[in-house]
Amino acid sequence: MAGGMTVEAPLKEIAITGFRSGRQLDPRLKPIAILEQALARLWGKRPPADRAIDLSWGICDPDPQRTFDLIVAPHATEEELRLLAPRARDGVLSLCMTSLFEDVVACAESIPFSVERITTSGQTRLLEGRIAPKAIFSRTFSHLMAEAEWEIAAIGRTYSVTGQLPPGVPAEPVEPRAPRPGALARYALDTSCLAARRGLERLRGQAQRWSVGIVPSGWESADLAKATIVANPPHRYFADPFLVRREGRDVCFVEDFDFRSSRASISALERQAAGNWKRIGDALVEPFHLSFPFTFECEGELYMVPESHESGQIRLYICDAFPLGWRHVRNLMEGVSAVDTMIFDNQGRWFMLTNISPTGSDEHQSRLFLFSSADPRSVDWRPATGNPLLFDSRKARNGGLLHGGDGSLYRVRQKQGCGRYGSGLSIARIEGIGPDDYREEMVRELNPDFLPGLIGCHHLHSNGAFTAFDMLRIESRA
């Protein structure tokens, strides 16, 4: 009793051991780490700082002879897990990452990890995730560790209050694969070549630069190779196109990124009588980055929910004067790092699909969340019980919403490459959606091979009459 208030103790007793101090880098990878540190200094990049994780729900570095309800030991070895399991009534939680270095060497599309529960009677898998790899191993290692540690801590925090663990599936112990000597040499060479290539691009004033193409047809029959390419303004680029036909005008809202400020606003492109597309002005400008200008209609009004994660909000705007007169209505969510939000109705219920980083990092590629509401303008958005629906960087991040000729809905899904954001996309038909239900099936893949010189594409949208997409090249910033 303190100050007349009762302080409730956690429902369960949890031990936490080796949470970050237990991170183990194979000694054979130390030369690689030294090489990458030198390259990072050359590129002017600092290693990301570890984000704080709340561990107040457990006892850190506890008495090694004591028994607990649960032990959280993210980086324990197989032998350590065997010794810990008898001391945990509900088991030991640990992380499993079997072939991280080999995956980076092979330029894998995504890096897998899992949260495992080990008891004296066996092992179960409570969570599986896949994140997009960074360009170099050491940054991928730090990135994966931070995301995986946050997930295992979230499971421990929930257990401390509810006494419940997620339902698991049987799993077999898997020993991490040791890096092969040949792989070390190959990776050192590949990384040195990457550094030389990026250095040459920097000397030439080049960078990864998006652009937008538009085809005069619906998406199902669109020939992207015959698109009209919208010229980028000097020192800027267009991306994330969304098409709207309203008041007899065809307008494409785009992210308008400025290399000089490293920030974007939302611009409007309009189709001209000659068939070309021309920038007609600013649609939205804020003191923070904006992109992905998703639009929807409700009761005759046109709304926009652009990506604005730097603000920590999902922001709703209404169009007072089409196409350049927009006004902020309210924030649908606060205190959230969300990108590429899409809002649409289905059988009288409104749904939101968005990519949230619960860790507060820039990892928005891997988790897809579903919310529902009776009114898209309301702040009352109910989360689906199964959130996140997906934890896979190969298909979680939104890249657009399409309507089929039969009324079906299709979600465009970004693919992330090894060190490359937006390496391609896929299209999935939404087979079912409800407040706690989401099912989709992939029907098509789109790789950046429809025009010469492309290295990426990550967005597709159509209003039925026109189809817009974006594409990535290495070009001059000017």
C-alpha positions in Angstrom: 0.0 0.0 0.0 1.4 3.4 -1.1 -0.4 6.7 -0.9 -3.7 4.9 -0.3 -3.3 2.9 -3.6 -2.7 -0.8 -4.0 0.1 -1.7 -6.4 -0.6 -4.9 -8.2 2.2 -7.3 -8.9 2.4 -9.0 -12.2 0.3 -12.2 -12.5 3.3 -14.3 -13.5 7.0 -14.3 -12.5 9.3 -14.1 -15.4 13.1 -14.2 -15.6 14.9 -12.3 -18.3 18.5 -13.3 -19.1 21.0 -12.3 -21.7 18.5 -10.0 -23.5 21.1 -7.8 -25.4 24.3 -8.9 -23.8 23.7 -12.4 -25.1 23.8 -11.4 -28.8 26.4 -13.6 -30.3 28.3 -12.9 -33.5 30.2 -15.9 -34.9 33.9 -15.1 -34.3 34.6 -16.1 -37.9 32.5 -13.1 -39.0 34.6 -10.5 -37.1 36.7 -9.6 -40.2 33.5 -9.0 -42.1 32.3 -6.7 -39.3 35.6 -4.7 -39.4 35.3 -4.4 -43.2 31.8 -3.1 -43.0 32.6 -0.6 -40.2 35.2 0.9 -42.5 32.8 1.0 -45.4 30.1 2.6 -43.3 32.6 5.4 -42.3 33.4 5.8 -46.0 29.7 6.1 -46.8 29.2 8.5 -43.9 26.7 6.2 -42.1 26.5 5.6 -38.4 25.3 2.3 -37.0 21.7 2.5 -35.8 21.4 2.9 -32.0 19.5 0.2 -30.1 15.9 1.3 -29.2 14.9 1.0 -25.6 12.7 -2.0 -24.8 10.6 -2.1 -21.6 11.6 -5.1 -19.5 9.9 -4.0 -16.3 7.5 -7.0 -16.6 10.4 -9.4 -15.7 13.4 -9.9 -13.4 16.6 -9.3 -15.2 19.7 -11.5 -14.5 17.9 -13.5 -11.8 19.1 -16.0 -9.2 20.3 -18.9 -11.4 18.9 -21.5 -9.0 15.4 -20.1 -8.8 12.3 -21.5 -10.6 10.0 -19.1 -12.5 6.8 -19.4 -14.5 8.6 -18.4 -17.7 12.2 -17.6 -18.6 12.9 -15.3 -21.6 16.4 -16.0 -22.9 16.5 -14.7 -26.5 20.1 -15.7 -27.3 20.6 -18.9 -25.2 22.6 -21.7 -26.8 21.0 -25.2 -27.1 23.0 -26.4 -24.1 21.8 -23.3 -22.0 18.2 -24.0 -23.0 18.5 -27.6 -21.9 19.6 -26.4 -18.4 17.0 -23.6 -18.2 13.9 -25.6 -19.2 13.5 -27.5 -15.9 13.5 -24.1 -14.1 10.5 -22.7 -16.1 7.0 -24.0 -15.4 5.7 -22.7 -18.7 8.9 -23.0 -20.7 11.7 -20.9 -22.0 11.3 -18.4 -24.8 14.2 -18.1 -27.2 14.9 -16.8 -30.7 15.8 -19.0 -33.7 17.8 -17.6 -36.6 19.5 -20.4 -38.5 21.3 -19.0 -41.6 21.5 -15.3 -41.4 24.9 -14.8 -42.9 24.2 -17.4 -45.7 21.0 -15.6 -46.5 22.7 -12.2 -46.9 25.4 -13.7 -49.0 22.8 -15.3 -51.3 21.0 -11.9 -51.5 17.8 -13.5 -50.1 14.5 -11.6 -50.5 13.9 -11.8 -46.8 15.5 -13.1 -43.6 13.4 -15.4 -41.4 13.3 -15.7 -37.6 11.1 -17.3 -35.1 10.2 -17.2 -31.4 10.4 -20.7 -29.9 9.1 -22.1 -26.6 11.2 -24.8 -25.1 10.0 -27.1 -22.3 11.3 -30.3 -20.9 8.8 -32.2 -23.1 9.5 -30.5 -26.5 9.6 -27.3 -28.5 6.9 -25.2 -30.2 7.0 -22.2 -32.5 5.0 -19.2 -31.2 5.8 -16.7 -34.0 7.4 -16.6 -37.4 8.5 -13.4 -39.1 10.5 -12.3 -42.2 12.2 -8.9 -42.5 13.9 -7.3 -45.5 17.7 -7.5 -45.4 19.9 -4.4 -45.5 22.7 -4.0 -48.0 25.4 -5.3 -45.7 25.4 -8.1 -43.1 26.2 -6.1 -39.9 23.2 -3.8 -40.4 21.0 -6.7 -41.2 22.2 -8.4 -38.0 21.5 -5.4 -35.8 18.1 -4.8 -37.6 17.0 -8.4 -37.2 18.0 -8.6 -33.6 16.2 -5.4 -32.7 12.9 -6.5 -34.4 13.1 -10.1 -33.0 13.9 -8.9 -29.4 10.9 -6.5 -29.5 8.6 -9.4 -30.5 9.8 -11.8 -27.8 9.5 -9.0 -25.3 6.0 -8.3 -26.4 5.1 -11.9 -25.8 6.7 -11.9 -22.4 4.9 -8.6 -21.5 1.5 -10.0 -22.4 2.1 -13.3 -20.5 3.1 -11.3 -17.4 -0.5 -9.9 -17.3 -2.7 -12.6 -18.8 -0.7 -15.7 -18.1 -1.3 -16.7 -21.8 1.1 -17.6 -24.5 0.3 -17.6 -28.2 -0.8 -20.9 -29.6 2.2 -22.7 -31.1 3.0 -25.4 -33.6 5.4 -28.2 -33.0 9.0 -27.5 -34.0 12.3 -29.3 -34.1 15.5 -27.8 -32.7 17.6 -26.4 -35.5 21.3 -25.7 -35.1 22.5 -22.4 -36.7 24.6 -23.0 -39.8 28.3 -22.0 -39.5 29.5 -19.6 -42.3 31.5 -21.4 -44.9 35.0 -20.1 -45.7 34.2 -19.7 -49.4 31.1 -17.6 -48.4 33.2 -15.3 -46.3 35.6 -14.6 -49.2 32.7 -14.2 -51.7 30.9 -11.8 -49.4 33.9 -9.6 -48.8 34.4 -9.3 -52.5 30.8 -8.6 -53.2 30.6 -5.9 -50.5 33.8 -4.2 -51.7 32.3 -4.1 -55.2 29.1 -2.7 -53.9 31.0 0.0 -52.1 33.0 0.9 -55.2 29.8 1.0 -57.3 28.0 3.3 -54.9 31.1 5.5 -54.6 31.2 5.8 -58.4 27.5 6.7 -58.5 28.0 9.4 -55.9 30.9 10.9 -57.8 28.6 11.0 -60.9 25.8 12.6 -59.0 23.6 9.6 -59.4 21.0 8.0 -57.1 18.1 5.6 -57.1 15.3 7.7 -58.8 11.7 6.8 -59.2 9.4 7.9 -62.0 5.8 7.4 -63.0 4.3 5.9 -66.1 0.6 5.9 -67.1 -1.2 3.6 -69.6 -4.7 4.5 -71.2 -6.4 1.2 -70.2 -7.6 -0.7 -67.2 -5.0 -2.6 -65.1 -6.0 -6.1 -66.2 -5.1 -5.4 -69.9 -2.4 -2.7 -69.4 0.8 -3.0 -71.4 3.3 -1.1 -69.2 5.9 -1.1 -71.9 3.7 1.3 -73.9 3.2 3.8 -71.0 3.5 7.5 -71.2 6.5 8.4 -68.9 5.9 11.6 -66.9 9.1 13.6 -66.8 10.6 14.3 -63.4 11.3 17.9 -62.4 15.0 18.8 -61.8 16.3 17.4 -58.5 13.0 15.6 -57.8 11.1 12.5 -58.6 7.5 11.3 -58.7 6.3 8.0 -57.2 3.2 6.3 -55.6 0.6 7.4 -58.2 -3.1 7.3 -57.5 -5.6 8.2 -60.2 -8.9 10.0 -59.7 -11.6 10.9 -62.3 -13.8 13.7 -61.0 -15.7 16.6 -62.4 -14.7 15.5 -65.9 -11.0 15.6 -65.2 -8.4 12.9 -64.9 -5.9 13.6 -62.2 -3.0 11.6 -60.8 -1.8 12.4 -57.2 1.8 11.5 -56.6 4.6 11.7 -54.1 6.9 14.5 -55.1 10.3 13.9 -53.5 13.0 16.6 -53.4 16.6 15.3 -53.2 17.7 18.6 -51.7 15.5 18.4 -48.6 15.1 14.6 -48.5 11.4 15.1 -48.1 8.3 14.8 -50.2 4.9 16.5 -50.6 1.9 15.5 -52.7 1.6 16.9 -56.2 -1.2 16.6 -58.8 -0.7 15.7 -62.4 -3.5 16.2 -64.9 -4.1 14.7 -68.4 -3.9 17.3 -71.1 -5.8 17.5 -74.3 -2.8 16.2 -76.2 -2.7 13.1 -74.1 0.3 14.0 -72.0 0.3 14.4 -68.2 1.4 17.7 -66.6 2.1 18.8 -63.1 -0.5 21.4 -62.2 0.5 22.2 -58.6 0.8 21.2 -54.9 -2.1 19.2 -53.5 -0.6 18.8 -50.0 2.5 20.3 -48.3 3.3 19.7 -44.7 6.4 20.3 -42.5 6.9 16.5 -42.5 7.3 13.9 -45.3 4.2 12.9 -47.3 3.8 10.1 -49.8 1.3 7.4 -50.9 -1.7 9.7 -51.5 -4.5 7.1 -51.2 -7.9 8.5 -52.0 -11.4 7.2 -51.4 -15.0 8.6 -51.6 -17.6 8.6 -48.9 -21.1 10.2 -49.2 -20.0 12.0 -52.3 -16.9 13.6 -50.7 -13.3 12.8 -51.7 -10.8 12.0 -49.0 -7.1 11.3 -48.8 -5.0 9.4 -46.3 -1.4 10.1 -47.3 1.5 8.4 -45.7 2.7 10.7 -42.9 4.6 8.5 -40.4 7.0 11.3 -39.5 4.1 13.0 -37.8 3.2 9.9 -35.7 -0.3 10.0 -37.1 -2.7 8.6 -39.7 -4.1 11.8 -41.1 -7.4 12.4 -43.0 -7.9 15.2 -45.5 -11.0 16.3 -47.4 -11.0 17.8 -50.9 -12.9 21.2 -50.8 -11.9 22.2 -54.3 -10.8 19.5 -56.7 -7.9 18.8 -57.3 -5.7 21.2 -55.3 -7.9 22.3 -52.4 -7.4 19.9 -49.5 -8.0 20.4 -45.8 -7.0 18.4 -42.8 -10.1 17.0 -41.1 -8.7 14.9 -38.2 -6.2 12.3 -37.2 -7.6 8.8 -37.4 -4.8 7.4 -35.2 -2.3 9.1 -33.0 1.1 7.9 -31.7 1.6 5.4 -34.4 4.3 4.8 -37.0 2.2 3.8 -40.0 2.7 3.9 -43.8 0.8 3.2 -47.0 -2.7 3.2 -45.4 -5.6 2.1 -47.6 -9.3 2.6 -46.6 -12.2 1.0 -48.4 -15.7 -0.3 -47.8 -17.0 -3.8 -48.2 -20.7 -4.7 -47.7 -21.4 -1.7 -45.5 -18.3 -2.0 -43.3 -15.1 0.1 -43.7 -11.7 -1.4 -43.5 -8.2 -0.1 -43.1 -5.1 -2.0 -44.2 -1.9 -0.3 -43.1 1.8 -1.1 -42.4 2.8 -0.3 -38.8 6.1 -0.5 -37.1 5.3 -1.2 -33.5 9.0 -0.9 -32.6 9.2 2.7 -33.7 11.9 1.8 -36.2 11.8 2.3 -40.0 10.8 -1.3 -40.4 7.5 -0.8 -42.2 8.0 -3.5 -44.8 7.1 -6.6 -42.9 3.8 -6.2 -40.9 0.3 -5.8 -42.3 -2.4 -4.7 -39.9 -6.2 -4.7 -40.3 -8.7 -2.3 -38.6 -12.5 -1.9 -39.2 -15.0 0.9 -38.5 -18.6 1.9 -39.2 -17.4 5.3 -40.5 -14.1 5.9 -42.3 -14.0 9.5 -40.8 -14.2 8.2 -37.3 -11.3 7.8 -34.8 -13.0 4.5 -33.7 -11.0 1.9 -35.6 -11.2 -1.6 -34.1 -8.0 -3.8 -34.6 -8.4 -7.3 -35.8 -7.6 -9.9 -33.2 -5.0 -11.6 -35.4 -2.9 -8.5 -36.0 -0.5 -8.4 -37.7 -2.2 -10.3 -40.5 1.2 -10.9 -42.2 4.8 -10.7 -40.9 6.6 -11.1 -44.2 8.6 -8.4 -46.1 7.9 -10.3 -49.4 4.2 -9.4 -49.4 3.1 -7.3 -46.4 3.6 -3.7 -47.5 0.8 -2.1 -49.5 1.5 -0.9 -53.1 -2.1 0.0 -54.2 -5.7 -1.2 -54.3 -7.3 -2.4 -57.5 -10.9 -3.2 -58.6 -11.6 -6.1 -60.9 -14.2 -6.1 -63.6 -16.3 -8.5 -61.6 -16.2 -6.3 -58.5 -13.4 -8.1 -56.8 -10.8 -6.3 -54.8 -7.1 -6.8 -55.2 -4.2 -5.7 -53.0 -0.9 -4.7 -54.6 2.0 -6.0 -52.5 5.5 -4.7 -52.5 8.5 -7.0 -52.7 11.7 -6.0 -51.1 15.1 -7.0 -52.4 18.4 -7.5 -50.7 19.3 -3.9 -49.8 16.8 -2.5 -52.3 13.4 -1.1 -51.3 10.7 -1.9 -54.0 12.4 -4.6 -56.0 9.0 -5.7 -57.6 5.4 -6.3 -56.7 2.7 -8.9 -56.7 -1.1 -8.7 -56.9 -3.4 -10.7 -54.6 -7.2 -11.1 -54.8 -8.9 -10.4 -51.5 -10.9 -13.6 -51.0 -12.5 -12.6 -47.7 -12.4 -9.7 -45.3 -14.2 -9.0 -42.0 -13.4 -7.4 -38.6 -11.3 -10.5 -37.6 -10.9 -12.2 -41.0 -8.6 -11.6 -43.9 -7.7 -13.9 -46.8 -5.9 -13.2 -50.0 -4.5 -15.2 -52.9 -1.7 -14.1 -55.2 -2.8 -13.9 -58.9 0.1 -12.1 -60.6 3.7 -11.0 -60.2 5.3 -7.9 -61.8 9.0 -7.6 -62.0 10.9 -4.6 -63.3 11.6 -6.1 -66.8 9.0 -4.3 -68.9 11.3 -1.4 -69.8 15.1 -1.2 -70.2 17.3 -0.1 -67.3 14.8 -0.7 -64.5 15.9 -2.0 -61.1 12.6 -1.8 -59.2 8.8 -1.1 -59.2 6.5 -1.0 -56.2 3.2 0.6 -57.0 0.2 0.1 -59.3 -3.2 1.8 -59.4 -6.1 2.2 -61.9 -9.3 4.1 -62.1 -10.6 1.9 -64.9 -9.7 4.3 -67.7 -6.0 4.7 -66.9 -3.4 2.6 -65.1 -0.5 4.3 -63.3 2.7 2.7 -61.9 6.1 3.7 -60.7 9.6 2.4 -61.6 13.1 2.7 -60.3 16.4 3.5 -62.2 19.9 4.7 -61.3 19.9 8.2 -62.7 21.3 11.6 -62.2 19.7 13.6 -59.3 19.6 16.7 -61.5 
